[in-house]
Amino acid sequence: MRATYDPLFMLKPVAEDVWIVDGPVIRYGMPWPKIPFPTRTTIIRLPNRRFSCTRPPS
C-alpha cells in the first residue's frame, strides 16, 4: 500500500502559504494486526509571518 507521495520530507506547495510534507508509512494498532498509516505534516504561513505546523512526520 502506498499512501504517501515522493519526495518524502520535502515541502510540496498546496496553495499560497500552505505546504504539505509526506513522511514514512508507520504501522499502528494493537500488537496484531498493525495497520499501515501514512504520516503527513501541513505547514501554514500565518498573516503575522509565523508558521503553524500540524502533525509532524516521524
N, C-alpha and C positions, 0 to 999 in steps of 0.2 A: 504494500500500500504506500503510495507516495502522496503525502498531503502538504508538502512544502515545495517551494519553488526556488530553483537556483537563481542567483548565487545565494548561499546561506551567509548570514552575518553581515550583509551589506544593505545599506539604505536603498529602498525602492520607492520612488515618488508615487503617491496615490492621488494627491490633489495639492494645491498650493499650500505650503506649510504643513503637509501631512505626509508621513512616510511609514512604511512597514519594514520590519526586519524578520525574515524567517529564520528560525533556529532548528535544532535537530528534532526528530521524532523521538519522544520518550515512551516508555512502556509504563502504564499507570493502572492501578487497581489492586484487588486482593492478591494474595500470593499466586492464585490461579483463578481465572485467566487474567493475564495482563493485556491491556488493550493499547494499541499504538495511538499516541496522542500528539499532534503537531504542536510546536511552540511558535509563537509569533509575538512580536512587540509592535505596538503602534506608538509613533512619536509625533507629537503635535507642537508646533511653534505657537505660543500664546501671543496675544496682542502686545504684551509687555516685553516681548522678545525672549522670554524664558521658555523652557521646554517642559512638556509633560510626557512621561513615558509610562506605558501600561504593560504589565506582564512581561518582564524581560525574559528572553530565551535562556535556556540552560547553557 
